[in-house]
Amino acid sequence: MLISIIIPSYNRAHLIGDTLNSILDQTYKSWECIIVDDGSTDNTLEILKAYQAKDERIHFYLRPEHRLQSANTCRNIGIEKSNGDFLQFLDSDDLLSPNKIKLQLQAILDTSDVAYGGYRYFKKIEDIEGAKKIPKPYYKNYNTGISFLEALGNSDSFVPPHAYLVRKSCVFKSGMWDETLKSNQDGEFFCRVLLKANHIKYVPDSEVYYRIHDAPRVSSLHTLNAFEERIRSWKIIQKHLKPYDLNNGLYIKSAKKILFRMIVIKHPKLILKNLIFFSQPLIFKLKNNRFTKRIL
């Protein structure tokens, strides 16, 4: 069974080698790795050529100039070029544990559309061995995507995109990545995938590693435009969930609460522009006079 590993890249010459090494180390060998570059200006392409020469299962492409510049465009191009029955999405700075694909494929080969596993944070490769595994109360199997999303909401938590293995037919049913979104793209995409999924399997030992970056990248996630895009993504997700709202919509409520807390600190006037969306956390916070003064 062929697995298609899809990686968007942009100026990752200093990191993508680690990512590709984690693919070469997979105990499951029937895979293709499709890397789509989004216009790198460093020596990323030189590194990709070297890895392509090392292993014929690695292929890289340049995003055509007529296609919108974005990581999601690159992911969609990867899907279009893929030959596998299952898709593994992977960012160019994150890593897979050696048994990740093998264990997840075994778990979902016959009856399920999605498998997922746990994750560990790291900054440098040498940190991985000592990185803590993060226990989560939602780590279990689910018969429906909405029950999984509600469990995530109840835990105020998430699953990073590379922790999943997805049947390609499920992606075709749910739709491709939204190429216009600039924040929370994976949240919006996997919400649609999970809602279309037939069973979601938790595979305990199929870990992934999620890289933590330094302050400059983190600060870019807190700009006004970034928050506006994040709000837009959650409004889209809210529409996806509307027909399924069980348990009072814990998933979207949790997201609004977390997003509200960040926006109040960084860009409180955005609350006024999105009063209906933030109505529930706003009602709670308006009891605090200092908050009222902050947004007025």
Disulfide bonds with the S-S distance in Angstrom:
none
